[in-house]
Amino acid sequence: MRKVLFVPFLLLVFTAIAPEAQAASCSDFANQAAAQRAANTRDADGDGIYCESLPCPCLKGGSSPTTSPAPAWREPANCVRPAGVRNISFSATKYPNIRRHTLRALRKGWPRILALNRSGTESRRARLLIGIPTRPGYDRDEYPPAVGRGRYRSSLTRGIFPTGWMAHVEYVPSSENRSHGSVLGIKLRRFCNGTRFRYVFY
């Protein structure tokens, strides 16, 4: 009889002194620095940096908040400068939401032919996404992508300093968006800045 009474009592005491912590979501914070200070969201990749998709000010594990741009990207000496427009192909089955977003953006007047511009991608992305809230399980996909908002002959039909910072944004499942971004980076890796390219879905 003593055991039966004692166990509920212990559970009651434990519940009273150790309530379950309530995890926040990235959308609860205005910027990455605020999320980093709170440190109460899920750290998806386990690197100790919270809500990396949020705009700056940014705080990277013990550093001070910063809005300064990342160092300029240095083009490798052996990069390829092709003539004409390169087709960058993706599976329509694997990336159906990316394809829908691309087609919708094209219908709204965004350019089909893009120009590779790796320098300043993070600052362009941060400027674009300010005020567009995050959603659990989704990323804010951009078309043209930040790496494709460069100049060739004339600037993009929309976007001002920094080069081509504006873009069309839609919510896309995070796993699909991140896989697409990784594939895009691999397929563009050997090309020099200024290379013209377009998405092709098969």
C-alpha beads as a LAMMPS data file, in Angstrom:
LAMMPS data file: protein, C-alpha beads

202 atoms
201 bonds

1 atom types
1 bond types

-500.0 500.0 xlo xhi
-500.0 500.0 ylo yhi
-500.0 500.0 zlo zhi

Masses

1 110.0

Atoms # bond

1 1 1 0.000 0.000 0.000
2 1 1 2.866 2.342 0.838
3 1 1 4.402 1.862 -2.656
4 1 1 1.174 2.678 -4.465
5 1 1 0.824 5.974 -2.596
6 1 1 4.532 6.882 -2.888
7 1 1 4.891 6.633 -6.697
8 1 1 2.096 9.112 -7.569
9 1 1 3.550 11.467 -4.956
10 1 1 6.996 11.392 -6.637
11 1 1 5.446 11.994 -10.049
12 1 1 3.538 14.961 -8.671
13 1 1 6.684 16.483 -7.144
14 1 1 8.747 15.905 -10.344
15 1 1 6.063 17.514 -12.483
16 1 1 5.942 20.531 -10.212
17 1 1 9.720 21.151 -10.154
18 1 1 10.573 20.187 -13.773
19 1 1 7.892 21.376 -16.177
20 1 1 8.443 20.517 -19.853
21 1 1 10.166 23.330 -21.782
22 1 1 8.181 24.849 -24.607
23 1 1 10.146 24.951 -27.854
24 1 1 9.767 28.036 -30.026
25 1 1 9.743 28.164 -33.815
26 1 1 11.911 30.374 -36.027
27 1 1 8.861 32.402 -37.031
28 1 1 8.673 33.668 -33.427
29 1 1 11.817 35.765 -33.998
30 1 1 12.434 38.845 -36.120
31 1 1 16.042 37.918 -36.952
32 1 1 18.649 35.186 -36.511
33 1 1 20.450 36.944 -33.643
34 1 1 17.279 36.922 -31.530
35 1 1 16.760 33.210 -32.177
36 1 1 20.417 32.479 -31.349
37 1 1 20.175 34.302 -28.021
38 1 1 17.037 32.370 -27.063
39 1 1 18.450 29.019 -28.271
40 1 1 15.061 27.346 -27.840
41 1 1 14.308 26.237 -31.407
42 1 1 15.340 23.006 -33.100
43 1 1 18.889 23.098 -34.478
44 1 1 18.244 21.033 -37.628
45 1 1 21.882 20.352 -38.608
46 1 1 23.334 20.276 -35.091
47 1 1 25.938 22.997 -35.695
48 1 1 24.876 25.156 -32.749
49 1 1 23.443 27.900 -34.990
50 1 1 19.701 28.428 -34.757
51 1 1 17.284 29.616 -37.471
52 1 1 19.908 30.150 -40.161
53 1 1 17.212 31.061 -42.696
54 1 1 16.219 34.199 -40.772
55 1 1 17.576 37.614 -41.849
56 1 1 20.420 39.368 -40.023
57 1 1 21.423 40.798 -37.556
58 1 1 23.083 37.386 -37.103
59 1 1 24.795 35.749 -34.150
60 1 1 27.017 32.722 -34.673
61 1 1 27.610 30.920 -31.400
62 1 1 29.217 33.489 -29.095
63 1 1 30.022 36.199 -31.643
64 1 1 28.477 39.658 -31.730
65 1 1 25.467 40.398 -33.966
66 1 1 26.504 41.530 -37.410
67 1 1 24.974 42.875 -40.565
68 1 1 28.251 43.045 -42.475
69 1 1 28.295 41.170 -45.800
70 1 1 30.184 37.924 -46.295
71 1 1 33.629 38.151 -47.916
72 1 1 33.496 38.518 -51.686
73 1 1 33.548 35.219 -53.548
74 1 1 36.776 34.634 -55.459
75 1 1 36.407 33.073 -58.857
76 1 1 38.720 30.083 -59.482
77 1 1 41.235 30.548 -62.283
78 1 1 40.105 27.352 -64.049
79 1 1 36.373 28.121 -64.245
80 1 1 34.628 27.685 -67.618
81 1 1 33.167 30.606 -69.612
82 1 1 30.768 29.006 -72.105
83 1 1 29.204 30.843 -75.019
84 1 1 25.432 30.886 -75.208
85 1 1 22.964 29.787 -72.548
86 1 1 23.525 26.635 -70.492
87 1 1 20.538 24.389 -69.738
88 1 1 20.526 23.325 -66.084
89 1 1 18.214 20.321 -65.921
90 1 1 16.118 19.002 -63.034
91 1 1 13.626 16.178 -62.613
92 1 1 10.034 17.447 -62.724
93 1 1 9.033 14.400 -60.669
94 1 1 11.588 15.056 -57.936
95 1 1 11.053 18.824 -57.847
96 1 1 7.348 19.405 -58.671
97 1 1 6.959 22.425 -56.377
98 1 1 10.139 24.078 -57.662
99 1 1 8.870 23.568 -61.217
100 1 1 5.451 25.058 -60.398
101 1 1 7.084 28.030 -58.733
102 1 1 9.431 28.580 -61.701
103 1 1 6.563 28.507 -64.221
104 1 1 4.460 30.839 -62.100
105 1 1 7.345 33.305 -61.775
106 1 1 7.966 33.227 -65.541
107 1 1 4.298 33.999 -66.197
108 1 1 4.619 37.005 -63.896
109 1 1 7.489 38.406 -65.943
110 1 1 10.615 37.140 -64.216
111 1 1 13.414 36.272 -66.691
112 1 1 13.939 32.780 -68.077
113 1 1 17.622 33.413 -68.822
114 1 1 19.643 34.023 -65.651
115 1 1 23.209 35.150 -65.031
116 1 1 25.492 33.441 -62.532
117 1 1 26.485 35.778 -59.710
118 1 1 27.935 34.102 -56.622
119 1 1 29.201 37.278 -54.955
120 1 1 26.822 38.699 -52.364
121 1 1 24.244 35.904 -52.522
122 1 1 23.593 35.973 -48.770
123 1 1 23.048 39.737 -48.652
124 1 1 20.659 39.569 -51.614
125 1 1 18.739 36.716 -50.018
126 1 1 18.557 38.412 -46.612
127 1 1 17.299 41.664 -48.134
128 1 1 14.637 39.848 -50.162
129 1 1 13.299 37.702 -47.307
130 1 1 12.890 40.457 -44.707
131 1 1 9.207 40.553 -43.806
132 1 1 8.396 37.145 -45.342
133 1 1 7.738 34.867 -42.340
134 1 1 9.100 31.354 -42.068
135 1 1 6.814 28.300 -41.918
136 1 1 7.611 25.008 -40.179
137 1 1 8.548 22.358 -42.754
138 1 1 8.846 24.861 -45.605
139 1 1 11.544 27.072 -47.132
140 1 1 11.063 30.385 -48.891
141 1 1 12.109 29.452 -52.428
142 1 1 13.363 32.256 -54.679
143 1 1 13.121 32.574 -58.432
144 1 1 15.453 33.709 -59.831
145 1 1 17.704 32.063 -57.218
146 1 1 20.125 34.341 -55.384
147 1 1 23.033 32.806 -57.300
148 1 1 21.296 33.582 -60.615
149 1 1 20.528 37.254 -60.021
150 1 1 23.473 38.678 -61.915
151 1 1 24.040 40.878 -64.982
152 1 1 24.660 40.083 -68.615
153 1 1 24.431 42.881 -71.198
154 1 1 21.720 44.580 -69.138
155 1 1 20.494 43.986 -65.602
156 1 1 17.562 41.761 -64.701
157 1 1 14.156 43.167 -65.590
158 1 1 13.582 43.729 -61.889
159 1 1 15.983 44.394 -59.021
160 1 1 18.350 47.141 -57.974
161 1 1 21.491 47.367 -55.814
162 1 1 22.735 44.894 -54.731
163 1 1 22.498 43.362 -58.190
164 1 1 19.154 41.678 -58.711
165 1 1 18.171 41.485 -55.044
166 1 1 14.473 41.144 -55.863
167 1 1 12.808 37.843 -56.823
168 1 1 9.532 35.924 -56.687
169 1 1 9.114 33.941 -53.443
170 1 1 6.933 30.934 -52.647
171 1 1 6.823 28.367 -49.857
172 1 1 8.240 24.984 -50.901
173 1 1 8.788 21.872 -48.719
174 1 1 12.188 22.215 -47.068
175 1 1 13.529 18.827 -48.176
176 1 1 12.706 19.536 -51.827
177 1 1 14.076 23.066 -51.766
178 1 1 17.364 22.107 -50.119
179 1 1 17.909 19.141 -52.427
180 1 1 17.286 21.390 -55.440
181 1 1 19.683 24.022 -54.116
182 1 1 22.400 21.426 -53.623
183 1 1 21.956 20.043 -57.148
184 1 1 21.928 23.568 -58.603
185 1 1 25.202 24.376 -56.841
186 1 1 26.861 21.215 -58.141
187 1 1 25.726 21.830 -61.727
188 1 1 26.940 25.440 -61.695
189 1 1 30.187 24.739 -59.865
190 1 1 32.514 24.715 -62.896
191 1 1 31.163 27.902 -64.483
192 1 1 32.473 31.454 -64.094
193 1 1 30.406 34.386 -62.891
194 1 1 28.413 35.890 -65.737
195 1 1 27.548 32.511 -67.278
196 1 1 24.014 32.571 -68.649
197 1 1 21.771 29.650 -67.719
198 1 1 18.136 28.579 -67.493
199 1 1 16.143 25.919 -65.656
200 1 1 14.958 22.975 -67.753
201 1 1 12.629 20.327 -66.274
202 1 1 12.332 16.889 -67.816

Bonds

1 1 1 2
2 1 2 3
3 1 3 4
4 1 4 5
5 1 5 6
6 1 6 7
7 1 7 8
8 1 8 9
9 1 9 10
10 1 10 11
11 1 11 12
12 1 12 13
13 1 13 14
14 1 14 15
15 1 15 16
16 1 16 17
17 1 17 18
18 1 18 19
19 1 19 20
20 1 20 21
21 1 21 22
22 1 22 23
23 1 23 24
24 1 24 25
25 1 25 26
26 1 26 27
27 1 27 28
28 1 28 29
29 1 29 30
30 1 30 31
31 1 31 32
32 1 32 33
33 1 33 34
34 1 34 35
35 1 35 36
36 1 36 37
37 1 37 38
38 1 38 39
39 1 39 40
40 1 40 41
41 1 41 42
42 1 42 43
43 1 43 44
44 1 44 45
45 1 45 46
46 1 46 47
47 1 47 48
48 1 48 49
49 1 49 50
50 1 50 51
51 1 51 52
52 1 52 53
53 1 53 54
54 1 54 55
55 1 55 56
56 1 56 57
57 1 57 58
58 1 58 59
59 1 59 60
60 1 60 61
61 1 61 62
62 1 62 63
63 1 63 64
64 1 64 65
65 1 65 66
66 1 66 67
67 1 67 68
68 1 68 69
69 1 69 70
70 1 70 71
71 1 71 72
72 1 72 73
73 1 73 74
74 1 74 75
75 1 75 76
76 1 76 77
77 1 77 78
78 1 78 79
79 1 79 80
80 1 80 81
81 1 81 82
82 1 82 83
83 1 83 84
84 1 84 85
85 1 85 86
86 1 86 87
87 1 87 88
88 1 88 89
89 1 89 90
90 1 90 91
91 1 91 92
92 1 92 93
93 1 93 94
94 1 94 95
95 1 95 96
96 1 96 97
97 1 97 98
98 1 98 99
99 1 99 100
100 1 100 101
101 1 101 102
102 1 102 103
103 1 103 104
104 1 104 105
105 1 105 106
106 1 106 107
107 1 107 108
108 1 108 109
109 1 109 110
110 1 110 111
111 1 111 112
112 1 112 113
113 1 113 114
114 1 114 115
115 1 115 116
116 1 116 117
117 1 117 118
118 1 118 119
119 1 119 120
120 1 120 121
121 1 121 122
122 1 122 123
123 1 123 124
124 1 124 125
125 1 125 126
126 1 126 127
127 1 127 128
128 1 128 129
129 1 129 130
130 1 130 131
131 1 131 132
132 1 132 133
133 1 133 134
134 1 134 135
135 1 135 136
136 1 136 137
137 1 137 138
138 1 138 139
139 1 139 140
140 1 140 141
141 1 141 142
142 1 142 143
143 1 143 144
144 1 144 145
145 1 145 146
146 1 146 147
147 1 147 148
148 1 148 149
149 1 149 150
150 1 150 151
151 1 151 152
152 1 152 153
153 1 153 154
154 1 154 155
155 1 155 156
156 1 156 157
157 1 157 158
158 1 158 159
159 1 159 160
160 1 160 161
161 1 161 162
162 1 162 163
163 1 163 164
164 1 164 165
165 1 165 166
166 1 166 167
167 1 167 168
168 1 168 169
169 1 169 170
170 1 170 171
171 1 171 172
172 1 172 173
173 1 173 174
174 1 174 175
175 1 175 176
176 1 176 177
177 1 177 178
178 1 178 179
179 1 179 180
180 1 180 181
181 1 181 182
182 1 182 183
183 1 183 184
184 1 184 185
185 1 185 186
186 1 186 187
187 1 187 188
188 1 188 189
189 1 189 190
190 1 190 191
191 1 191 192
192 1 192 193
193 1 193 194
194 1 194 195
195 1 195 196
196 1 196 197
197 1 197 198
198 1 198 199
199 1 199 200
200 1 200 201
201 1 201 202
